[in-house]
Amino acid sequence: MSVAAQNRPGPSGIPARILVAGSDLLADALASALETYGFATMNIPAGKPQIESGIDWRPDLVLIDARSLDLTSGTALIREFCRVGLQVCVIDAADNGDRSNAWVNAGTSALIDKSERFDQLFRTIALLLRRRILSQMVPKSSVAPALLPLDERRRERLELFATLTEREQVVLAELIEGHCAEDIANGAFVSISTVRSQIKAILQKLGVKSQLAAVAMARRAGWSLDSPPGTPLGPTSSRRRRVS
């Protein structure tokens, strides 16, 4: 039994159906990847006849790659699926506030940053499918907020920051404040190679490829050096911290 089979709705042995909408090339690649996890998939372009065909297929979840969509066509596509009661997960650039807000306002159940690894996408899909099963068993009002995908993603991201050592957390806080590696080294009286090694460790643990991505990830997750996981993010202190 595949990993995905553990999260299938419906009778045992029937794969969950994932409808992938977006540009032909991207949708086809996502559909193929999901099939390796045991899902049944259909990929469609974002056109009216194809949307109706996708709805008739009765998917358990709709995955929209919004990277090639403008706000007007994207929101219309999301609303079309939400209108018939389908859950929608959108893939797009999370650092674009206007687009993210538009997708949420249109009825999106979850947002996935286009730079996220595939295992994060899979976890969100599995969570949405579990929520679908739960909503069929209990009234909506009794579904705990902690089950919402966006909250789950924030919790998982905060857990990643807990894997950083104390020194690495201090360095990350300095990066968030806009300090470069040389500034951090000078202020902490350590070599720049030491700071660069710490930055490299930070990137590896967070699963990102650049300092900008690490900073963006910290801000999206609501992480700061002065706030423990789960505490709302306040203004980051600008005082210099010692790194050794």
N, C-alpha and C positions, 0 to 999 in steps of 0.2 A: 504494500500500500504506500502511495506517495505521501509526502508531507502534506500536500494540499488536501488530500482525502480526509484528513482529520478535521477540516474546517468546512466541509461541504454542507450546504443546506439540503433538505429533501431526503428521500430514501437513501439508505446506505448503498454505496456502489455507484451512485449517479454523480458525475463530476459537476461542480458548480460552474455555471455559465457566465463567462466574462465577455461583455461586448466592448470592443476596443474601437474608438472613433477618433478620427484625425486624418492627417495626410496618409496617403496609401503606403509609403515606404516606412514611416515611423509606426503606423498602426500594425502593419504586417510583422515588423520586428518584435513589437511588444507581444502580439498574439502568439508568435512562435515561442518566445521566451516563457510565457505563461503556460503554454501547453506542456513544457518540460516539467512543470510543477504539478501536472495532473489536472489542470483546468480544461474545460471545453471552451473554446473561444471562437468568436466571429469578429472580423475586422471590417469596418465600413468607412467610407469617406463621409465628410460632414455635409451630405446632400439630403434633400427632403425625401425622395423615394427610398434612399438607403436607410434613413432614420426610421421610417415606418417599417421597413423590413426587419431592422434590428429590434424594434419593439415587439413585433410579432414573434420573434424568436424567444421571447420571454426570458431575458437574461436575469441573473441574480444580482449583477452589479454592472454598471457602465463605467469604463475607464476612458477618459478623454485626454488625449495629448493636445493641449491647447497652444503649444508653442508656435504653430503656424496659423492660428486663428486670431482675428481682430476681436475687439470687445463686443461689437454688435453681433457678429455671427457666433461667437463663443457663448455669450449669455443666452442667445436664442436656442442654441443647441442644448445647453444644460437645462433650460426651462422645459424644453420639449420632453426630455426624459423624466424630469421631476414631475411633470404634469400627470404622468401615468403611474406615479408612485415608485419609480426606480431610484436606487441610491447611485450617486454619481461621485466618482473620484477624479480629480483633475491634476494633470501634470503640467507644471509651468515654472517660470522663474519666481521663486518665493520673495525675492528682494524687490519686486515691482508691486508696490502697494496698491496702485490703481487697479491693476489686473486682478490681484488676489482678492481685493474687496468686491470687485464685480462678480467674480466666480462664487464667492460666498453668498452675496446678496441674491444671486440667481438660484440658489438652492443646493450648492455643492456640499456633500457630506464630509469630504476630506480633501486636503491639498497636499501634493507631493512636490517638493522642489526638484527641478529637472536634473540637478547635480547629485541627488541622492543615489545611493547604491541600490541595486535591484532588491536586495534582501529587505531594505526598508519599505519598498513598494509592496513586497509580498506580505510583510507584517501588517501593513495598513489594510490591504485587501482582506487578509484573514480576519482582522478585527471588524471590518465592515460586515463580513459574512456572519460572524458570530452575533453582531448586533441585530442583523436581520432575523436570525433565528430567535433571539431573545424577544424582539418586538412582536413576533407571532405568538409568543407564549404569555407575555405579561403586558398590561396597559402601558402606553407610552409614558405616562406620568411617573411610573415607578422605575424607569430606567435611570440608573445613577449617572450623574454627569461624568464620572470617571471613565465610563465606557465610551465616551465620544472620541473619535479618532484623533482630532486635533489635540486634545488633552493627553492622550496616550503618547502621541509623538513627542510632546513637550516633556513628559516624564522620562521617556527613553533617552532623549537628548541630554537631559540633566544628569542621568545616570552615567553617561559617557564622561561628563566633566568631573565626576567623582573619581574617575580612574586616574586623573592627573595628580602628580605629586604636588606638595605645597609650593615648591619652587616653580613648577610648571604653571600652576594657577596664577602665581604672581606675575610671571612673564606674560601670560595670556591677558591678564588685566591691564598690563602696560600696553600691549598691542591694541587693545580696545580703546585706550586713551589716545592712541595715535603715535606712540613712541616707536621708533625703529630699533633694530637690534643694537646698533652702536650706542644709541642714547641709553638703552636699558643697561648695557654693559658698563658704560661710564658712570651711571648713577649708582650702580650696585658694586662698583670697584671689582669687577670680574672681567675676564677676557671675553672678547666678542665671540670666540669659538665656543665658549661655554654656553653663551646665550643662544647661539645658532643650534647647538646640539639640543638644548631644551625646546626650542621652537620646532625642530624636526620631530622630537618625541610627541609634542602636542599635536602636530598634524597627523602623525601615525595613529595616535589613540583616538582622535576624533574622526578619522577616516576621510580627511580632506587633503587637498593638494596645494593649498596656498594659505598664506597668513590672512588674506582678505576673506577667504572662505571660512576660516576658523572664527574670525571676528563676527562675520555675518551669522554663523551658526550660533554663537554665544548670544547674540542679540535676539535672534528669533526664539531661542529657548528661554530667554529671561534670566540668563546666568550672570552673576557678578561675584567678585571675590568676597564682598561684604555680605552677600545674601546666600544662605544655604538653599539647597534644592527645594523648590516648592514655594519659596518666598518671592513675592512680587518684586520685580526689578526696580530699584530706585536709581537716582543719579549716581554714577560711578565716581568714587572719590578720586580727586586729581593729585593726592599727595604721593610723593615718591616712596616706593617700597624697596626694601633691600632684597637683592637676589644673590644667593651664594651658591 
